[in-house]
Amino acid sequence: MTTTTAERFTWSDRYLLGHTAMDDTHREFVDCVDALLTASDAQIPEALEAFIQHAEAHFKQENEWLAAPDFPGGGECHIGEHEKVINSAYDVREVVAQGRVDVARDYAQALVDWFPGHADYMDSALAAWQVKRTHNGRPLVFRRRETV
């Protein structure tokens, strides 16, 4: 059984957007990606399936919000990013089934690199719109100071 010495992907308050449902889903996203990064070779298929199940539900919910007729500017680009991420996960699943677990680790690292920018630019706009729509205000976010 091979294990990895990969860096961990841990939740940080810097990912908070001020929309509870999104923040909770994003915490789960980080946990799923971390599990994929740190899984043993034997655990990779199960960790990848857990990520896929999470991502399908995660993106379905956000895509439904983005498809609302009053969402400003449309959500096609955001939805397109979700489609690329989930389609890549399906491709990785096929390769992992052939025994190439290294591809799943590379995919997990790509998700670590992708997520902060996606959350900062795309999800933050969605969160702000959701909060304005439901509470007629802006998201309020309290972040802990990061220790170095």
C-alpha positions in Angstrom: 0.0 0.0 0.0 1.5 3.3 -1.1 0.7 6.5 0.7 1.4 10.0 -0.3 3.3 12.8 1.3 1.2 15.4 -0.5 0.6 18.8 1.1 -2.7 19.0 2.8 -5.6 21.2 1.5 -7.2 22.6 4.6 -10.1 25.0 5.1 -9.3 28.6 5.6 -11.5 31.5 6.5 -10.2 33.2 3.4 -12.7 31.0 1.5 -15.7 32.4 3.4 -18.2 34.2 1.2 -20.9 35.1 3.7 -23.6 32.7 2.3 -23.9 29.8 4.7 -25.0 27.2 2.2 -22.1 28.0 -0.1 -19.6 28.2 2.7 -20.7 24.8 4.1 -20.5 23.3 0.6 -17.1 24.8 0.1 -15.8 23.3 3.4 -17.0 19.9 2.1 -15.3 20.5 -1.2 -12.0 21.3 0.5 -12.4 18.1 2.7 -13.0 16.0 -0.4 -10.1 17.3 -2.3 -7.8 16.9 0.8 -9.0 13.3 1.1 -8.1 12.7 -2.6 -4.7 14.3 -2.1 -3.8 12.2 1.0 -5.4 8.9 0.1 -3.3 5.8 -0.3 -3.2 4.3 -3.7 -5.8 1.7 -2.7 -8.1 4.5 -1.3 -7.9 6.7 -4.5 -10.9 5.2 -6.3 -13.2 5.6 -3.2 -11.9 9.1 -2.6 -12.4 10.1 -6.2 -16.0 8.7 -6.1 -16.7 10.7 -3.0 -15.4 13.9 -4.7 -17.5 13.2 -7.8 -20.6 12.8 -5.7 -19.9 16.0 -3.8 -19.1 17.9 -7.0 -22.2 16.8 -8.8 -24.5 18.0 -5.9 -22.4 21.1 -5.3 -22.4 22.2 -8.9 -26.0 21.3 -9.5 -27.1 23.6 -6.6 -24.9 26.5 -7.8 -26.0 26.0 -11.4 -29.7 26.2 -10.3 -29.0 29.5 -8.6 -27.0 30.8 -11.6 -29.9 29.8 -14.0 -32.3 32.2 -12.2 -33.8 34.7 -14.6 -32.8 37.6 -12.4 -29.1 36.6 -12.0 -27.2 39.5 -13.4 -25.2 38.9 -16.5 -26.1 35.3 -16.7 -24.1 32.4 -15.3 -22.9 30.7 -18.4 -19.1 31.1 -17.7 -19.5 30.0 -14.2 -21.6 27.0 -15.2 -19.0 26.2 -17.9 -16.3 26.0 -15.3 -18.3 23.6 -13.3 -18.8 21.4 -16.4 -15.1 21.4 -17.1 -14.3 20.3 -13.5 -16.8 17.5 -13.4 -16.1 16.3 -16.9 -12.4 16.1 -16.0 -13.3 14.1 -12.9 -15.2 11.6 -15.1 -12.1 11.4 -17.3 -9.8 10.9 -14.3 -12.2 8.1 -13.0 -11.7 6.2 -16.3 -7.9 6.5 -16.1 -7.9 5.5 -12.4 -9.9 2.4 -13.3 -6.9 1.4 -15.5 -4.6 1.7 -12.5 -3.2 5.2 -13.0 -3.8 6.7 -9.5 -1.1 9.3 -10.2 -3.6 11.1 -12.5 -6.0 11.4 -9.6 -3.3 13.1 -7.4 -2.5 15.5 -10.3 -6.2 16.3 -10.6 -6.5 16.9 -6.9 -3.6 19.3 -7.1 -5.2 21.1 -10.0 -8.3 21.5 -7.9 -6.2 23.0 -5.1 -4.8 25.5 -7.6 -8.2 26.2 -9.2 -10.5 26.6 -6.2 -9.3 29.8 -4.6 -9.6 31.9 -7.8 -13.0 30.3 -8.6 -14.3 31.1 -5.1 -12.8 34.6 -5.1 -14.2 35.7 -8.5 -17.1 33.6 -9.5 -18.6 32.2 -6.3 -18.2 35.5 -4.4 -20.5 37.2 -7.0 -23.0 34.5 -6.7 -22.9 34.7 -2.9 -23.3 38.5 -2.9 -26.3 38.1 -5.3 -27.9 35.4 -3.1 -27.5 37.5 0.1 -28.9 40.6 -1.6 -31.8 38.6 -3.0 -32.7 37.0 0.3 -31.7 39.6 2.8 -31.5 42.8 0.8 -27.9 43.4 1.9 -24.3 42.4 1.4 -22.6 39.3 2.8 -21.1 39.8 6.2 -17.9 37.8 6.7 -15.8 37.5 9.8 -12.4 35.9 9.1 -9.9 34.7 11.7 -6.4 36.0 11.2 -4.1 33.5 9.6 -1.1 32.6 11.6 2.1 32.0 9.6 
